[in-house]
């Protein structure tokens, strides 16, 4: 197929040929309109090659700054927004906050952060909080074909409870705010958690087979920061103290009110998110410290070329606060009034 005559921004498979009449590849029928947010042209070029390889037809619009991003979002709807970690004047955290602010026609547009553009791993709990997905470039096509809805960003919860009535009550009380899995016994719960790594676990102590306290030990041996709320009918202070020492996040005594259940789950999850964000920022600051050391070495040698490269990398790492409502409003208004 001759690509020279294609429309600007349109990408088609280089080995695309017409099949028998009436037969169509369902992937090729999906003509996508994608917004690419990147400070440089590299991402757009890489995306074009990847989509062409995967047989995806797409129109690509590029944005290299916050102004260009806002202008594009005001002018049209997109099937997806694909972004590097940072543009010239906005990073993924600001970008996602801005897009989800409700100031555009489609605040639910799927946002995909390209994994290769990240200096440090983005924790899932933070990506879900800001409602974007992290995707490797070679996995992006599959995600574009089956885009997530906003429910996909709900925190994940694993209820490990052998009493069906108790499990059902907890499930229905929390289903509006979490994506929930339920396990009826300890070993099943452990295997399910190993596969899914839920954001929060609601763990009953009295379980058949693998008991709750032993299960807690096994879970925390794999991930010592996993948030776990222990549900128990035992009110003994000594038992609670031992489980807290062993790593439980909180306790919920049976019988409990649904309000108490919801509030405790929200509190523990929020605390876990804050701890994760602190660790993430610490990793970023360590990277910045290393880059400052490199910059000092480059400047000492009057190596201006590498000094500039180090400073560019630092700019991509430094965390930025999300824009305030006033900043969002002014940015959108300034672009809309042109």
C-alpha positions, 0 to 999 in steps of 0.5 A, a space after each residue: 500500500 502506498 502511504 504517500 497519499 494518505 491524509 495528514 495524521 492518518 496512519 494505516 498498515 503498510 501491509 494492508 491489502 483488501 481481503 475478500 469482498 464483505 470481509 473486514 478485519 474488526 481492528 482495521 474498522 476502528 478509525 480512531 481520533 487520538 491526541 498525542 501530548 508530547 514535548 517532542 515529536 518522538 512520541 508521535 513518530 513512534 506511535 505512528 509506527 506502532 499503530 501501523 504495525 498493529 494495523 490501526 487506522 488513526 488520525 493523530 493530533 499533536 500538542 506540545 504545550 498546555 495551550 495546545 492541549 487545551 485548544 485541541 480539547 476545546 475543538 474536538 473529541 478524542 478516542 484517547 489522549 496519549 501522553 509522555 510524562 511531561 510536556 514543556 509546561 505541564 506534567 502528567 499529574 497536571 494534565 490529568 487534573 486539567 482534562 478531568 476538571 469538567 471544563 471540556 466536552 469529554 472529561 472521561 476521555 481515556 488517558 494513557 501515559 507511555 511507560 517508556 517516558 517515566 523516569 520512575 515507576 508510577 504506582 497504580 494507586 496514584 495512576 488510578 487516583 488521577 484516572 490515567 493508565 500506564 501503558 508500554 508502547 507495544 501494549 497500547 493498541 490492545 488498550 486503545 481497542 478496549 478503553 477503560 471507563 471511569 469505573 476502572 479507576 476505582 480502588 480494588 478491594 478483596 473481601 476474605 470472608 467465609 460467611 456468605 451473609 457477611 460477605 454480601 453485606 460488605 460487598 453491597 455496602 462498598 460496591 459503589 466505591 470499589 471494584 470488589 473480589 470476594 474469597 470464601 477461604 484463606 488460601 483462595 484469598 491469598 492466591 487471588 490477591 497474588 494475582 490482583 494485588 488489591 489496594 485494600 483487603 478486608 480480612 476476617 480472622 475466623 476462616 476455614 483452612 488458612 486462618 486470618 492471622 496466618 494469612 495476614 503474615 503470608 500477605 505481609 511477607 510478600 508486601 509489607 505495605 499492603 493495607 489490611 483491615 481485620 474483621 473480628 468478633 474478638 474484642 481482646 486487647 492483647 489479640 488486637 495488639 499482636 495483629 497490629 504489631 504483625 502489620 494489620 492496618 486497622 480493626 473492625 469489630 463485629 457487629 459493625 455499622 455500614 457507615 463505620 465500614 465505609 469510613 474505615 475503608 476510606 481512611 485506610 485507603 487514603 492513608 495508603 495512597 499518601 504513603 505511596 505518594 511519599 515514597 514515589 516523591 522520595 524516589 524522584 528526589 533521589 533521582 534529582 539529587 543524582 542529576 544535580 551531581 551530574 550537572 555539577 560534574 558537567 559544569 566543572 568540565 565546561 561541558 555545556 552540551 551534557 549540562 543542557 541534557 542533564 537539565 532537561 532530564 531534571 525538568 522531566 523529573 521534578 514533581 509539580 503540583 496540580 493546577 488550582 481551579 483558578 489556574 485551570 479556568 484562566 488557561 482554558 479561558 485564555 485559549 478559548 478567547 483567541 
